[in-house]
């Protein structure tokens, strides 16, 4: 009888156990989940300068402290050329629960920024990928942003390529930052 119980235990024990993958890519949990929220906005034609100033004033009132720091980028080329991206972050997903919203914040946006908006586009969250990024710690006034899709089955190859690029930039002490953010919807963010 003892042998039967021992065998049952050996065969059933794995059903009650689970494993967690070890992360050996050198990234801290904090950096894995740092993200930015991006909102695509097209200002009214001829109102671009007023729109920019209104967003700057709004950010100065409500988006100066982390994790809700606001920023505005202009898209110069590609399918979204002419649009602006208003972003907030870096943050973690749970920070969105307490993000500025209703009340004076929303009233300020509605009164000072919204009148200059022709169209609101899509909103996306992007998660920071530390292993593919390089920064000397300084903030860059201008950035070149590439948005690219990686073919299925090519992620490992792209991962190795990006790690090589980052290593070279670190060795050369490149003055231009290269920060990589992956779509938050990607189910394989931890590759």
C-alpha positions in Angstrom: 0.0 0.0 0.0 2.9 2.4 0.8 4.3 1.8 -2.6 1.0 2.6 -4.3 0.7 5.9 -2.3 4.3 6.8 -3.1 3.7 6.1 -6.8 0.5 8.2 -6.8 2.4 11.0 -5.1 5.1 10.9 -7.7 2.6 11.0 -10.6 0.2 13.5 -9.1 2.7 15.9 -7.6 3.5 17.7 -10.9 -0.1 18.6 -11.3 0.1 20.7 -8.1 3.3 22.5 -9.0 4.1 25.3 -11.4 7.3 26.9 -12.6 8.3 30.5 -13.3 10.8 31.2 -16.0 14.1 32.7 -14.9 14.9 36.0 -16.5 18.6 36.1 -17.3 18.6 39.0 -19.7 19.9 41.4 -17.1 16.8 43.7 -16.9 15.3 44.7 -13.7 11.5 44.2 -13.2 11.1 48.0 -12.9 12.5 48.6 -16.4 10.6 45.7 -18.0 7.3 47.4 -17.2 8.2 51.0 -17.8 5.9 52.4 -20.6 4.7 55.5 -22.2 1.1 56.3 -23.3 1.0 57.8 -26.8 -2.1 59.8 -28.1 -2.1 60.7 -31.8 -3.6 64.2 -32.5 -4.0 66.2 -35.7 -4.4 69.9 -35.1 -6.6 72.1 -37.2 -4.8 73.5 -40.3 -3.3 76.8 -39.5 -3.6 76.3 -35.7 -0.4 74.2 -35.2 1.5 76.9 -33.4 -1.4 77.7 -31.1 -1.9 74.0 -30.5 1.7 73.5 -29.5 1.6 76.4 -27.1 -1.6 75.3 -25.6 -0.2 71.7 -25.0 2.9 73.2 -23.5 0.9 75.3 -21.0 -1.3 72.3 -20.2 1.7 70.1 -19.6 3.2 72.8 -17.3 0.1 72.8 -15.2 -0.7 69.1 -15.0 2.1 67.0 -16.4 5.4 68.1 -14.9 6.0 65.3 -12.3 6.6 61.6 -12.9 5.0 59.3 -13.7 2.6 61.7 -15.5 5.2 63.8 -17.3 3.8 65.1 -20.6 5.6 65.6 -23.9 4.7 66.4 -27.5 6.3 65.1 -30.7 5.7 66.0 -34.3 5.6 63.3 -37.0 7.5 64.5 -40.0 7.4 61.4 -42.3 5.5 58.2 -42.9 1.8 57.4 -42.9 1.1 59.6 -39.9 3.0 62.6 -41.2 1.5 65.9 -40.0 0.1 64.4 -36.8 1.4 65.1 -33.3 1.9 62.6 -30.6 1.1 63.7 -27.1 2.6 61.3 -24.6 2.7 60.7 -20.9 5.3 58.7 -18.9 7.4 56.8 -18.2 5.1 54.9 -15.9 3.9 51.4 -15.2 0.4 50.2 -16.2 -1.0 50.6 -12.7 -0.1 54.3 -12.7 -2.9 54.9 -15.3 -5.4 54.2 -12.5 -4.4 57.6 -10.9 -3.6 59.6 -14.0 -4.9 63.1 -14.2 -8.4 63.0 -15.6 -11.7 64.5 -14.5 -12.2 68.0 -13.1 -9.8 71.0 -13.6 -7.4 68.9 -15.7 -10.1 67.9 -18.2 -11.6 71.3 -18.2 -8.2 72.9 -19.0 -7.7 70.5 -22.0 -11.2 71.1 -23.2 -10.9 74.9 -23.0 -7.3 75.5 -24.1 -6.2 72.5 -26.3 -9.3 70.9 -27.8 -10.5 74.0 -29.8 -7.3 73.6 -31.9 -7.7 69.8 -32.6 -9.1 68.7 -35.9 -9.0 64.9 -35.1 -8.0 62.6 -32.3 -6.3 59.4 -33.6 -5.5 56.1 -31.9 -3.9 55.7 -28.4 -1.2 53.1 -27.7 1.0 52.1 -24.9 4.6 51.2 -25.5 6.8 49.2 -23.1 10.5 50.1 -22.7 13.0 47.4 -23.8 16.2 48.1 -21.8 18.3 45.4 -23.5 17.9 47.1 -26.9 18.3 50.7 -25.6 21.1 53.1 -25.0 21.1 56.4 -23.3 23.9 58.6 -21.8 21.4 59.8 -19.3 20.8 63.2 -21.0 17.5 64.2 -22.6 17.5 64.9 -26.3 15.6 67.9 -27.7 14.9 66.1 -30.9 14.4 62.4 -31.6 14.3 60.1 -34.6 11.6 57.5 -34.0 11.3 54.4 -36.1 8.2 52.2 -35.9 8.7 48.8 -37.4 7.1 45.4 -37.4 9.1 42.3 -36.8 8.2 39.2 -38.8 7.1 36.2 -36.9 10.0 33.8 -36.6 12.5 36.6 -36.9 12.3 37.9 -33.3 15.4 36.0 -32.0 17.4 37.3 -35.0 16.2 40.8 -34.4 16.9 40.5 -30.6 20.6 39.5 -31.3 20.9 42.4 -33.8 19.5 45.0 -31.4 21.7 43.8 -28.6 24.8 44.1 -30.9 23.8 47.7 -31.9 23.3 48.6 -28.2 26.7 47.2 -27.3 28.5 49.1 -30.1 26.7 52.4 -29.0 27.8 51.8 -25.4 31.4 51.2 -26.4 31.5 54.2 -28.6 29.7 56.3 -25.9 27.3 57.5 -28.5 25.8 60.9 -27.6 22.5 60.2 -29.3 20.1 58.0 -27.2 18.4 55.0 -28.7 15.4 54.0 -26.6 13.3 51.1 -27.8 9.6 50.8 -26.8 7.6 47.7 -27.9 3.8 47.7 -28.4 2.2 46.8 -25.1 -0.2 44.6 -26.9 2.6 42.3 -27.9 2.2 39.0 -26.0 6.0 38.3 -26.3 7.3 41.5 -24.5 9.7 39.4 -22.5 11.9 38.1 -25.3 
